[in-house]
Amino acid sequence: MAKILSQDEIDALLTTVSTGDGEVSENQLDDDKLRSVIAYDFKHPNRVSKDQIRTLENMHDNFAGHYGSTLSAVLRTIVDVDLVSVDQITYSEFIMSLVSPSCTYTFAASPLEGGCLVDFNPTLTFSLIDRMFGGNGKILESDRELTGIERSVMGRLASKLYDDLTRAWDNIVKIEVEQKSFETNPQFIQVVPPGETVIVVSFQIKLFQSTGLLTLCYPYVSLEPIISKLSAQNWIDATKKKNLEEDRLINNRNLMNIDAVLSAELLRTTIKVREFLDLNEGDIVPSEMKINQPIGLYVNKRKKFLARPGLSGKKRAVQIINKCEIESQEIYNG
């Protein structure tokens, strides 16, 4: 015998159908959970942690600011260099992403092991060259290799890049960049095996109406010896030390321009007011100090040094022979 539904059960069923709840909703929830699952690729594991990636981002963001200022000074126009991304991919994927013919340099960055790469996108390369020769940095649709003169011009910009890159790495480790080679065909560049993990740092450079990509590539084997230093805490500590040193240098430079009153005490004696009023030209006042006794040298009325009076050429002078300790520094009331 079929079961007869009560009115409450009928209302509940109608409510479920109208709102879409029930079994359909559970299936949809399961689908959402499946969509949030990301398959892990065991062939290409992430060998650099997110914390280390963030440190590389901070470091190269500083490099972007320095190199933007350098290019602006060299090209005599405003150049924006913006950090786009820091990714870890295989070396073969990186090489496949480069355009041929390219403007690619390989360099060593001791103490980092192995070789690293820097690539100027062709659009960026010809815009920079056009500007260096007095143009407006316009986009040149040219699919050719660089001439000898153009290579010389780009080599100058690459040299500036190495200087700013060394400066950016100072907070982590001091590196010495040395250029190894220049290549126009990326397929001929084999610094690591194709399946090796590399860290690719991409920058967008804006010059007038043209935009191009600048790419840095660090093989993981190069970063492995110093990978432990790529931590947020290490970056913060190094930045603080650098700021303290910069503050010290700024303070020293500012203090150099402060005027100070320098005076030497040649005589110290005690006389009566009547004797002082009766003094005339040619009178001799006996001193309590011996002739071989050092005199006090005061800076802003505070005794800082012991000195010996004498002559320097035709000018009266004093020779500093010792420094007064803080406890024995007197204040001159004269």
Secondary structure, 3 states (H helix, E strand, C coil): CCCCCCHHHHHHHHHHHHHCCCHHHHHHHHHHHHHCCCCCCCCCCCCCCHHHHHHHHHHHHHHHHHHHHHHHHHHCCCEEEEEEEEEEEEHHHHHHHCCCCCEEEEEEEECCCCCEEEEECHHHHHHHHHHHCCCCCCCCCCCCCCCHHHHHHHHHHHHHHHHHHHHHHCCCCCCEEEEEEEECCHHHCCCCCCCCEEEEEEEEEEECCEEEEEEEEEEHHHHHHHHHHCCHHHHHHHHHHHHHHHHHHHHHHHHCCCCCCEEEECCCCCCCHHHHHCCCCCCCCCCCCCCCCCEEEEECCEEEEEEEEEEECCEEEEEEEEECCHHHCCECCC
